[in-house]
Amino acid sequence: MSTIVVPRLYTGLKCHHVAVACIVALVLAFCNTYVTSVIDVNIATTFGKVVVLAFGSWVGLKDSGVVTGLAAYGVIVATVSTASDLTQAFRTGYLTLTSLRATFLSQAAGMALG
């Protein structure tokens, strides 16, 4: 859905850019989840800064590379940060002796309502 909607909002961003951003977001979400579980620091914005540079240079300055980089930043950070928040919720559930099923169902209900 995002590969169709986001390029309509930002004309410099093409469908293949958003598809690559979603694939990169999955890899970065795994890395961020691992870092969050080990040292309890969310580094999603750091990954996003690298993405701004990468996508901005990929598109180029004359084809609105700055706006494209910032739009890709939004896609990446939204995905990567959500994965980190889920990890923190599971960690809190473990520390408070809450069942994993209850934690997962509450996260799914919150996501559905959101």
All heavy atoms as an XYZ file, in Angstrom:
827
protein
N       0.828     -1.189      0.000
C       0.000      0.000      0.000
C       0.871      1.251      0.000
O       0.556      2.220     -0.680
C      -0.914     -0.027      1.218
C      -1.928      1.052      1.241
S      -3.115      0.691      2.540
C      -3.728      2.283      2.849
N       1.979      1.215      0.770
C       2.836      2.394      0.816
C       3.547      2.631     -0.508
O       3.849      3.777     -0.838
C       3.854      2.260      1.941
O       4.733      1.182      1.699
N       3.814      1.565     -1.282
C       4.470      1.761     -2.572
C       3.570      2.452     -3.582
O       4.055      2.959     -4.582
C       4.950      0.417     -3.167
O       3.849     -0.477     -3.249
C       6.057     -0.182     -2.351
N       2.279      2.502     -3.308
C       1.350      3.201     -4.195
C       1.052      4.614     -3.679
O       1.031      5.574     -4.447
C       0.037      2.401     -4.333
C       0.321      1.059     -5.023
C      -1.005      3.180     -5.117
C      -0.842      0.099     -4.992
N       0.860      4.761     -2.373
C       0.426      6.038     -1.804
C       1.575      7.040     -1.677
O       1.426      8.206     -2.046
C      -0.252      5.803     -0.435
C      -0.563      7.113      0.251
C      -1.503      4.979     -0.609
N       2.720      6.599     -1.158
C       3.818      7.531     -0.889
C       4.339      8.209     -2.160
O       4.576      9.426     -2.141
C       4.942      6.817     -0.096
C       6.157      7.710      0.049
C       4.433      6.402      1.272
N       4.528      7.511     -3.289
C       4.977      8.224     -4.498
C       3.989      9.261     -5.014
O       4.375     10.209     -5.689
C       5.168      7.108     -5.533
C       5.424      5.902     -4.734
C       4.593      6.066     -3.509
N       2.719      9.100     -4.701
C       1.741     10.116     -5.099
C       1.871     11.380     -4.251
O       1.571     12.474     -4.698
C       0.331      9.573     -5.021
C       0.069      8.492     -6.045
C      -1.352      7.975     -5.936
N      -1.530      6.782     -6.721
C      -2.008      6.774     -7.962
N      -2.354      7.904     -8.525
N      -2.130      5.641     -8.609
N       2.335     11.222     -3.013
C       2.527     12.385     -2.145
C       3.819     13.128     -2.463
O       3.871     14.356     -2.408
C       2.534     11.939     -0.680
C       1.241     11.340     -0.145
C       1.459     10.793      1.263
C       0.143     12.372     -0.143
N       4.880     12.381     -2.759
C       6.189     12.952     -3.051
C       6.589     12.523     -4.453
O       6.933     11.373     -4.691
C       7.221     12.467     -2.026
C       6.809     12.753     -0.619
C       6.275     11.759      0.188
C       6.918     14.030     -0.092
C       5.880     12.029      1.479
C       6.522     14.306      1.195
C       6.003     13.299      1.973
O       5.606     13.568      3.258
N       6.565     13.457     -5.398
C       6.752     13.110     -6.802
C       8.168     12.644     -7.120
O       8.368     11.904     -8.076
C       6.396     14.308     -7.693
O       7.204     15.428     -7.310
C       4.931     14.652     -7.567
N       9.149     13.037     -6.343
C      10.517     12.590     -6.584
C      10.747     11.140     -6.195
O      11.679     10.501     -6.662
N       9.890     10.632     -5.362
C      10.009      9.255     -4.881
C       9.194      8.340     -5.788
O       8.008      8.530     -5.966
C       9.482      9.186     -3.442
C       9.905      8.025     -2.568
C      11.394      8.035     -2.356
C       9.212      8.101     -1.233
N       9.852      7.375     -6.380
C       9.181      6.443     -7.290
C       8.810      5.162     -6.547
O       9.238      4.926     -5.422
C      10.096      6.111     -8.476
C      10.562      7.324     -9.236
C       9.411      8.061     -9.853
C       9.927      9.267    -10.632
N       9.032     10.363    -10.657
N       7.995      4.339     -7.189
C       7.530      3.091     -6.564
C       8.684      2.173     -6.203
O       8.676      1.556     -5.140
C       6.560      2.366     -7.484
S       5.002      3.211     -7.718
N       9.693      2.096     -7.067
C      10.816      1.211     -6.757
C      11.657      1.742     -5.606
O      12.259      0.968     -4.879
C      11.675      0.946     -8.003
C      12.335      2.152     -8.575
N      11.672      3.010     -9.427
C      13.586      2.626     -8.429
C      12.506      3.977     -9.776
N      13.672      3.769     -9.189
N      11.685      3.056     -5.405
C      12.387      3.614     -4.241
C      11.707      3.175     -2.942
O      12.373      2.791     -1.977
C      12.412      5.145     -4.298
C      13.228      5.694     -5.419
N      12.806      6.754     -6.165
C      14.427      5.331     -5.920
C      13.714      7.032     -7.080
N      14.714      6.174     -6.955
N      10.385      3.249     -2.920
C       9.643      2.864     -1.716
C       9.768      1.363     -1.474
O       9.906      0.920     -0.325
C       8.160      3.288     -1.817
C       7.392      2.867     -0.589
C       8.055      4.782     -2.006
N       9.764      0.570     -2.538
C       9.927     -0.880     -2.373
C      11.293     -1.209     -1.784
O      11.405     -2.042     -0.875
C       9.740     -1.580     -3.715
N      12.333     -0.550     -2.264
C      13.677     -0.768     -1.706
C      13.727     -0.287     -0.264
O      14.337     -0.934      0.600
C      14.739     -0.062     -2.581
C      16.092     -0.030     -1.889
C      14.849     -0.739     -3.918
N      13.070      0.847      0.033
C      13.049      1.353      1.411
C      12.354      0.372      2.348
O      12.800      0.177      3.485
C      12.353      2.712      1.464
N      11.296     -0.264      1.898
C      10.603     -1.246      2.740
C      11.461     -2.482      2.982
O      11.475     -3.028      4.086
C       9.270     -1.639      2.108
S       8.044     -0.334      2.167
N      12.188     -2.920      1.970
C      13.070     -4.081      2.144
C      14.226     -3.734      3.075
O      14.577     -4.508      3.967
C      13.568     -4.572      0.775
C      12.404     -5.157     -0.009
C      14.687     -5.597      0.930
C      12.707     -5.438     -1.456
N      14.814     -2.550      2.889
C      15.899     -2.111      3.771
C      15.381     -1.942      5.192
O      16.083     -2.246      6.165
C      16.522     -0.805      3.229
C      17.453     -0.166      4.234
C      17.260     -1.075      1.934
N      14.151     -1.481      5.333
C      13.565     -1.285      6.666
C      13.449     -2.602      7.419
O      13.636     -2.639      8.641
C      12.203     -0.615      6.554
N      13.145     -3.685      6.723
C      13.063     -4.984      7.396
C      14.409     -5.400      7.970
O      14.489     -5.892      9.103
C      12.552     -6.044      6.420
C      11.114     -5.884      5.948
C      10.808     -6.912      4.885
C      10.168     -6.009      7.116
N      15.468     -5.203      7.205
C      16.807     -5.555      7.682
C      17.210     -4.657      8.843
O      17.720     -5.124      9.870
C      17.825     -5.465      6.531
C      19.235     -5.691      7.029
C      17.475     -6.446      5.437
N      16.977     -3.361      8.699
C      17.342     -2.429      9.760
C      16.493     -2.624     11.008
O      16.960     -2.392     12.125
C      17.236     -0.991      9.258
C      18.231     -0.595      8.166
C      17.983      0.848      7.742
C      19.658     -0.785      8.624
N      15.242     -3.050     10.841
C      14.388     -3.313     12.002
C      14.947     -4.474     12.817
O      14.941     -4.437     14.052
C      12.964     -3.621     11.559
N      15.437     -5.505     12.134
C      16.062     -6.616     12.851
C      17.291     -6.143     13.619
O      17.472     -6.487     14.792
C      16.443     -7.727     11.862
C      17.155     -8.866     12.505
C      16.455     -9.803     13.241
C      18.524     -9.002     12.384
C      17.102    -10.855     13.850
C      19.186    -10.046     12.980
C      18.481    -10.984     13.713
N      18.140     -5.346     12.970
C      19.342     -4.829     13.628
C      18.991     -3.936     14.808
O      19.602     -4.032     15.881
C      20.197     -4.061     12.629
S      20.809     -5.046     11.271
N      18.003     -3.067     14.638
C      17.608     -2.172     15.718
C      16.973     -2.930     16.873
O      17.169     -2.584     18.033
C      16.657     -1.100     15.196
C      16.430     -0.006     16.199
O      17.313      0.352     16.961
N      15.237      0.535     16.203
N      16.220     -3.966     16.568
C      15.622     -4.777     17.626
C      16.701     -5.460     18.452
O      16.622     -5.515     19.678
C      14.682     -5.832     17.011
O      13.679     -5.145     16.281
C      14.030     -6.680     18.071
N      17.726     -5.957     17.784
C      18.835     -6.593     18.501
C      19.561     -5.584     19.387
O      19.835     -5.856     20.558
C      19.814     -7.230     17.510
C      20.987     -7.876     18.186
C      20.837     -9.079     18.847
C      22.237     -7.269     18.181
C      21.908     -9.673     19.485
C      23.304     -7.852     18.820
C      23.139     -9.056     19.466
O      24.199     -9.630     20.109
N      19.842     -4.414     18.848
C      20.542     -3.390     19.629
C      19.686     -2.942     20.814
O      20.180     -2.775     21.928
C      20.906     -2.182     18.734
C      21.376     -1.003     19.556
C      21.978     -2.587     17.741
N      18.396     -2.784     20.589
C      17.503     -2.366     21.673
C      17.437     -3.416     22.768
O      17.409     -3.084     23.949
C      16.099     -2.089     21.122
O      16.196     -1.076     20.133
C      15.159     -1.626     22.215
N      17.439     -4.686     22.389
C      17.359     -5.729     23.405
C      18.659     -5.880     24.165
O      18.652     -6.273     25.329
C      16.960     -7.057     22.767
O      17.967     -7.492     21.879
N      19.785     -5.556     23.558
C      21.072     -5.717     24.232
C      21.416     -4.511     25.099
O      21.763     -4.654     26.273
C      22.194     -5.988     23.195
C      23.556     -5.955     23.851
C      21.975     -7.319     22.525
N      21.330     -3.299     24.535
C      21.791     -2.126     25.286
C      20.680     -1.131     25.609
O      20.953     -0.079     26.170
C      22.932     -1.410     24.547
C      22.489     -0.917     23.172
C      24.139     -2.289     24.441
C      23.508     -0.077     22.470
N      19.435     -1.446     25.247
C      18.272     -0.621     25.579
C      18.379      0.802     25.029
O      18.054      1.765     25.704
C      18.048     -0.600     27.097
C      16.630     -0.195     27.444
O      15.743     -0.433     26.608
O      16.417      0.337     28.546
N      18.863      0.927     23.800
C      18.934      2.210     23.112
C      18.304      2.041     21.737
O      18.646      1.120     21.003
C      20.401      2.690     22.968
C      20.474      3.952     22.140
C      21.030      2.910     24.320
N      17.391      2.926     21.390
C      16.740      2.892     20.084
C      17.545      3.752     19.121
O      17.629      4.968     19.285
C      15.313      3.410     20.206
C      14.536      3.253     18.928
O      15.054      2.818     17.922
N      13.269      3.633     18.970
N      18.153      3.133     18.115
C      18.985      3.870     17.168
C      18.314      4.000     15.801
O      18.977      4.084     14.780
C      20.376      3.231     17.041
C      20.291      1.789     16.585
C      21.150      3.355     18.326
C      21.638      1.180     16.244
N      16.991      4.044     15.794
C      16.256      4.148     14.530
C      16.577      5.449     13.808
O      16.705      5.468     12.576
C      14.753      4.050     14.793
N      16.728      6.539     14.528
C      17.026      7.813     13.873
C      18.418      7.818     13.263
O      18.648      8.488     12.257
C      16.873      8.977     14.855
O      17.711      8.746     15.989
C      15.443      9.124     15.316
N      19.339      7.077     13.857
C      20.679      6.978     13.274
C      20.624      6.249     11.939
O      21.260      6.664     10.964
C      21.619      6.244     14.238
O      21.603      6.916     15.498
C      23.028      6.213     13.700
N      19.860      5.160     11.882
C      19.661      4.476     10.611
C      18.979      5.404      9.611
O      19.298      5.397      8.423
C      18.817      3.219     10.791
C      19.525      2.099     11.485
C      18.882      1.359     12.456
C      20.819      1.762     11.172
C      19.519      0.317     13.091
C      21.470      0.719     11.795
C      20.821     -0.008     12.760
N      18.051      6.202     10.087
C      17.337      7.128      9.212
C      18.246      8.174      8.589
O      18.073      8.547      7.428
N      19.243      8.640      9.334
C      20.172      9.631      8.794
C      21.001      9.049      7.661
O      21.275      9.726      6.668
C      21.071     10.154      9.906
C      20.323     10.985     10.920
C      21.178     11.307     12.115
C      20.321     11.922     13.210
N      21.056     12.053     14.469
N      21.382      7.799      7.798
C      22.120      7.136      6.722
C      21.218      6.971      5.496
O      21.663      7.133      4.354
C      22.665      5.774      7.211
C      23.296      4.996      6.080
C      23.640      5.973      8.355
N      19.951      6.675      5.730
C      18.999      6.501      4.630
C      18.771      7.817      3.888
O      18.643      7.817      2.660
C      17.674      5.913      5.166
C      16.562      6.021      4.158
C      17.892      4.475      5.563
N      18.734      8.934      4.597
C      18.579     10.234      3.936
C      19.725     10.454      2.953
O      19.513     10.858      1.803
C      18.520     11.382      4.974
C      18.668     12.725      4.295
C      17.232     11.343      5.743
N      20.945     10.176      3.387
C      22.097     10.345      2.499
C      22.037      9.380      1.318
O      22.302      9.766      0.177
C      23.391     10.136      3.289
C      23.708     11.193      4.335
C      24.929     10.796      5.148
C      23.930     12.527      3.678
N      21.703      8.124      1.582
C      21.691      7.120      0.518
C      20.620      7.413     -0.526
O      20.906      7.420     -1.736
C      21.475      5.731      1.127
N      19.399      7.668     -0.090
C      18.314      7.907     -1.046
C      18.435      9.273     -1.717
O      18.096      9.423     -2.883
C      16.956      7.757     -0.367
C      16.490      6.341     -0.283
C      16.908      5.516      0.740
C      15.641      5.825     -1.233
C      16.499      4.205      0.815
C      15.220      4.515     -1.180
C      15.655      3.706     -0.142
N      18.917     10.254     -0.985
C      19.125     11.567     -1.592
C      20.158     11.531     -2.699
O      19.991     12.141     -3.757
N      21.238     10.789     -2.486
C      22.255     10.681     -3.532
C      21.800      9.767     -4.661
O      22.209      9.933     -5.805
C      23.566     10.171     -2.937
O      23.408      8.869     -2.425
N      20.962      8.789     -4.353
C      20.453      7.884     -5.397
C      19.570      8.646     -6.393
O      19.683      8.487     -7.597
C      19.695      6.740     -4.742
C      19.169      5.694     -5.674
C      19.538      5.459     -6.970
C      18.167      4.726     -5.378
N      18.834      4.398     -7.482
C      17.983      3.929     -6.533
C      17.406      4.444     -4.248
C      17.078      2.879     -6.585
C      16.513      3.396     -4.301
C      16.346      2.624     -5.463
N      18.701      9.491     -5.871
C      17.777     10.222     -6.739
C      18.474     11.396     -7.410
O      18.247     11.687     -8.580
C      16.543     10.693     -5.922
C      15.673     11.603     -6.738
C      15.775      9.503     -5.434
N      19.327     12.088     -6.692
C      20.038     13.227     -7.258
C      19.407     14.541     -6.868
O      18.218     14.620     -6.561
N      20.208     15.583     -6.887
C      19.751     16.895     -6.420
C      18.733     17.531     -7.365
O      17.761     18.121     -6.914
C      20.954     17.821     -6.249
C      20.699     19.156     -5.592
C      20.126     18.957     -4.196
C      21.970     19.964     -5.517
N      18.906     17.369     -8.667
C      17.987     18.028     -9.596
C      16.620     17.340     -9.673
O      15.665     17.910    -10.160
C      18.597     18.125    -10.991
C      18.865     16.814    -11.652
C      19.492     17.022    -13.008
C      19.844     15.685    -13.621
N      20.460     15.845    -14.915
N      16.519     16.114     -9.179
C      15.236     15.404     -9.154
C      14.634     15.381     -7.750
O      14.025     14.402     -7.345
C      15.412     13.966     -9.669
C      15.782     13.922    -11.123
O      15.349     14.827    -11.871
O      16.505     12.996    -11.521
N      14.818     16.459     -7.007
C      14.319     16.634     -5.631
C      14.802     15.526     -4.702
O      14.021     14.856     -4.043
C      12.794     16.754     -5.605
O      12.186     15.529     -5.957
N      16.123     15.344     -4.657
C      16.736     14.313     -3.834
C      16.582     14.559     -2.345
O      16.492     13.612     -1.564
N      16.528     15.824     -1.938
C      16.394     16.136     -0.509
C      15.028     15.696      0.008
O      14.927     15.028      1.043
C      16.623     17.648     -0.266
C      16.384     17.993      1.189
C      18.016     18.048     -0.684
N      13.994     16.041     -0.718
C      12.638     15.658     -0.315
C      12.477     14.141     -0.370
O      11.865     13.529      0.509
C      11.587     16.362     -1.204
C      10.192     15.877     -0.890
C      11.679     17.859     -1.031
N      13.066     13.523     -1.372
C      13.009     12.068     -1.491
C      13.710     11.400     -0.328
O      13.212     10.420      0.233
C      13.647     11.625     -2.820
O      12.948     12.254     -3.885
C      13.598     10.131     -2.981
N      14.871     11.908      0.045
C      15.596     11.355      1.192
C      14.812     11.491      2.480
O      14.773     10.563      3.296
N      14.165     12.622      2.667
C      13.372     12.814      3.880
C      12.127     11.932      3.895
O      11.719     11.440      4.953
C      12.986     14.287      4.026
C      14.154     15.228      4.328
C      13.690     16.673      4.288
C      14.797     14.897      5.655
N      11.520     11.719      2.737
C      10.367     10.821      2.672
C      10.792      9.380      2.960
O      10.091      8.647      3.675
C       9.700     10.916      1.308
N      11.936      8.970      2.425
C      12.459      7.629      2.721
C      12.814      7.506      4.197
O      12.618      6.454      4.813
C      13.675      7.330      1.854
N      13.301      8.598      4.786
C      13.587      8.633      6.225
C      12.316      8.338      7.019
O      12.347      7.568      7.977
C      14.139     10.011      6.596
C      14.311     10.251      8.070
C      15.471      9.865      8.710
C      13.323     10.875      8.830
C      15.647     10.099     10.057
C      13.488     11.101     10.169
C      14.654     10.716     10.788
O      14.831     10.933     12.123
N      11.217      8.926      6.633
C       9.955      8.688      7.334
C       9.508      7.246      7.245
O       9.050      6.666      8.235
N       9.656      6.649      6.061
C       9.273      5.244      5.893
C      10.148      4.344      6.755
O       9.660      3.458      7.473
C       9.366      4.839      4.400
C       9.208      3.341      4.229
C       8.332      5.574      3.584
N      11.444      4.572      6.723
C      12.394      3.726      7.454
C      12.212      3.874      8.963
O      12.109      2.883      9.694
C      13.844      4.072      7.060
C      14.094      3.756      5.596
C      14.840      3.371      7.954
C      14.195      2.306      5.266
N      12.167      5.097      9.453
C      12.102      5.316     10.905
C      10.782      4.820     11.477
O      10.757      4.258     12.579
C      12.357      6.799     11.237
C      12.064      7.101     12.687
C      13.796      7.142     10.932
N       9.701      4.978     10.756
C       8.413      4.484     11.255
C       8.441      2.970     11.426
O       7.971      2.443     12.443
C       7.302      4.882     10.297
N       9.025      2.272     10.480
C       9.083      0.813     10.560
C      10.067      0.344     11.613
O       9.752     -0.522     12.439
C       9.484      0.235      9.187
O       8.575      0.716      8.212
C       9.476     -1.271      9.212
N      11.262      0.911     11.594
C      12.327      0.461     12.497
C      11.983      0.792     13.947
O      12.222     -0.010     14.856
C      13.668      1.086     12.066
C      14.759      0.801     13.072
C      14.069      0.572     10.706
N      11.413      1.942     14.195
C      11.061      2.328     15.559
C       9.942      1.462     16.124
O       9.936      1.137     17.314
C      10.655      3.800     15.587
O      10.346      4.203     16.891
N       8.994      1.062     15.284
C       7.909      0.192     15.737
C       8.437     -1.159     16.188
O       7.991     -1.704     17.208
C       6.879      0.013     14.614
O       6.389      1.298     14.247
C       5.723     -0.848     15.062
N       9.391     -1.705     15.463
C       9.990     -2.985     15.856
C      10.698     -2.866     17.204
O      10.629     -3.764     18.043
C      10.961     -3.465     14.786
N      11.358     -1.748     17.421
C      12.043     -1.522     18.691
C      11.049     -1.384     19.843
O      11.290     -1.900     20.940
C      12.902     -0.265     18.590
O      13.456      0.047     19.827
N       9.946     -0.700     19.601
C       8.920     -0.552     20.639
C       8.321     -1.898     21.026
O       8.040     -2.152     22.198
C       7.824      0.400     20.178
C       8.321      1.826     20.032
O       9.388      2.147     20.591
O       7.646      2.603     19.342
N       8.136     -2.775     20.047
C       7.612     -4.104     20.333
C       8.592     -4.906     21.192
O       8.188     -5.602     22.115
C       7.308     -4.845     19.037
C       6.673     -6.215     19.178
C       5.325     -6.116     19.876
C       6.512     -6.861     17.826
N       9.877     -4.775     20.895
C      10.892     -5.456     21.707
C      10.873     -4.955     23.141
O      10.981     -5.740     24.091
C      12.286     -5.238     21.099
O      12.292     -5.750     19.788
C      13.351     -5.915     21.914
N      10.732     -3.655     23.323
C      10.679     -3.104     24.673
C       9.428     -3.569     25.413
O       9.466     -3.795     26.623
C      10.747     -1.583     24.626
C      12.106     -1.082     24.227
C      12.158      0.431     24.111
O      11.137      1.098     23.982
N      13.352      0.978     24.141
N       8.322     -3.742     24.701
C       7.106     -4.242     25.338
C       7.292     -5.689     25.790
O       6.868     -6.062     26.892
C       5.919     -4.136     24.387
N       7.937     -6.509     24.961
C       8.207     -7.888     25.371
C       9.170     -7.942     26.548
O       9.046     -8.781     27.429
C       8.761     -8.703     24.200
C       7.712     -9.167     23.251
C       7.876     -9.007     21.885
C       6.550     -9.778     23.704
C       6.905     -9.449     20.998
C       5.577    -10.213     22.831
C       5.759    -10.043     21.475
N      10.135     -7.044     26.574
C      11.071     -6.999     27.703
C      10.335     -6.615     28.990
O      10.538     -7.226     30.038
C      12.178     -6.001     27.435
C      13.077     -5.822     28.653
C      14.059     -4.722     28.450
N      15.267     -5.322     27.914
C      16.313     -4.635     27.536
N      16.283     -3.325     27.585
N      17.378     -5.238     27.091
N       9.470     -5.636     28.912
C       8.696     -5.236     30.083
C       7.784     -6.368     30.538
O       7.645     -6.627     31.734
C       7.866     -3.978     29.770
O       8.750     -2.949     29.347
C       7.087     -3.523     30.976
N       7.167     -7.065     29.593
C       6.324     -8.204     29.937
C       7.109     -9.307     30.616
O       6.630     -9.946     31.554
N       8.332     -9.533     30.166
C       9.176    -10.560     30.796
C       9.546    -10.161     32.217
O       9.502    -10.983     33.137
C      10.445    -10.764     29.961
C      11.429    -11.705     30.587
C      11.208    -13.072     30.570
C      12.576    -11.232     31.210
C      12.103    -13.945     31.148
C      13.476    -12.090     31.798
C      13.245    -13.449     31.761
O      14.127    -14.296     32.341
N       9.887     -8.894     32.416
C      10.292     -8.434     33.747
C       9.131     -8.417     34.734
O       9.334     -8.571     35.943
C      10.922     -7.046     33.654
C      12.271     -6.978     32.942
C      12.721     -5.539     32.799
C      13.315     -7.791     33.680
N       7.920     -8.228     34.247
C       6.754     -8.204     35.136
C       6.036     -9.546     35.191
O       4.942     -9.636     35.720
C       5.760     -7.117     34.675
O       5.366     -7.385     33.335
C       6.368     -5.733     34.794
N       6.656    -10.578     34.602
C       6.126    -11.945     34.596
C       4.757    -12.036     33.913
O       3.904    -12.815     34.303
C       6.057    -12.513     36.009
C       7.392    -12.584     36.754
C       7.180    -13.074     38.173
C       8.376    -13.464     36.012
N       4.560    -11.231     32.861
C       3.345    -11.292     32.059
C       3.545    -12.332     30.961
O       4.639    -12.499     30.447
C       3.075     -9.923     31.415
O       3.058     -8.928     32.427
C       1.756     -9.907     30.689
N       2.484    -13.030     30.603
C       2.626    -14.040     29.565
C       2.911    -13.374     28.213
O       2.461    -12.261     27.942
C       1.363    -14.891     29.464
O       0.320    -14.153     28.889
N       3.667    -14.075     27.383
C       3.982    -13.545     26.064
C       2.732    -13.397     25.205
O       2.622    -12.478     24.403
C       4.994    -14.449     25.367
C       6.412    -14.404     25.906
C       7.284    -15.408     25.184
C       6.980    -13.025     25.755
N       1.788    -14.318     25.390
C       0.549    -14.249     24.627
C      -0.220    -12.980     24.970
O      -0.733    -12.286     24.084
C      -0.311    -15.474     24.906
C      -1.619    -15.452     24.118
C      -2.468    -16.676     24.358
N      -1.747    -17.839     23.840
C      -1.828    -19.048     24.365
N      -2.576    -19.271     25.417
N      -1.168    -20.044     23.836
N      -0.325    -12.640     26.253
C      -1.042    -11.433     26.656
C      -0.334    -10.174     26.136
O      -0.992     -9.238     25.669
C      -1.165    -11.373     28.173
N       0.998    -10.181     26.182
C       1.744     -9.040     25.669
C       1.534     -8.880     24.169
O       1.293     -7.773     23.679
C       3.240     -9.201     25.974
O       3.425     -9.377     27.372
C       4.030     -8.006     25.518
N       1.610     -9.985     23.441
C       1.439     -9.926     21.994
C       0.022     -9.498     21.616
O      -0.169     -8.676     20.718
C       1.771    -11.281     21.361
C       1.631    -11.286     19.882
C       2.581    -10.666     19.089
C       0.545    -11.883     19.268
C       2.452    -10.656     17.713
C       0.411    -11.880     17.898
C       1.368    -11.265     17.122
N      -0.983    -10.048     22.298
C      -2.367     -9.686     21.989
C      -2.643     -8.220     22.295
O      -3.373     -7.552     21.545
C      -3.334    -10.585     22.736
C      -3.391    -12.044     22.244
C      -4.314    -12.874     23.133
C      -3.830    -12.105     20.807
N      -2.078     -7.707     23.382
C      -2.284     -6.287     23.702
C      -1.600     -5.391     22.676
O      -2.131     -4.347     22.297
C      -1.786     -5.986     25.103
O      -0.388     -6.141     25.184
N      -0.427     -5.792     22.206
C       0.252     -5.017     21.158
C      -0.545     -5.061     19.845
O      -0.668     -4.040     19.151
C       1.667     -5.549     20.931
C       2.635     -5.200     22.030
C       2.923     -3.728     22.095
O       3.056     -3.053     21.080
N       2.997     -3.200     23.298
N      -1.067     -6.226     19.508
C      -1.857     -6.353     18.277
C      -3.142     -5.535     18.364
O      -3.538     -4.881     17.397
C      -2.174     -7.827     18.016
N      -3.788     -5.546     19.532
C      -5.001     -4.751     19.702
C      -4.688     -3.252     19.620
O      -5.440     -2.496     18.985
C      -5.657     -5.085     21.041
N      -3.596     -2.836     20.215
C      -3.207     -1.433     20.137
C      -2.873     -1.002     18.718
O      -3.222      0.094     18.293
N      -2.220     -1.889     17.978
C      -1.892     -1.568     16.588
C      -3.158     -1.495     15.731
O      -3.296     -0.625     14.877
C      -0.936     -2.605     16.027
C      -0.425     -2.281     14.652
S       0.796     -3.429     14.049
C      -0.194     -4.890     13.782
N      -4.094     -2.414     15.981
C      -5.336     -2.406     15.219
C      -6.155     -1.137     15.518
O      -6.754     -0.544     14.609
C      -6.160     -3.657     15.541
N      -6.195     -0.732     16.773
C      -6.924      0.473     17.117
C      -6.237      1.728     16.578
O      -6.901      2.689     16.205
C      -7.094      0.580     18.638
C      -8.045     -0.422     19.263
C      -8.000     -0.314     20.784
C      -9.449     -0.191     18.761
N      -4.898      1.699     16.594
C      -4.135      2.851     16.080
C      -4.297      3.006     14.598
O      -4.388      4.073     14.039
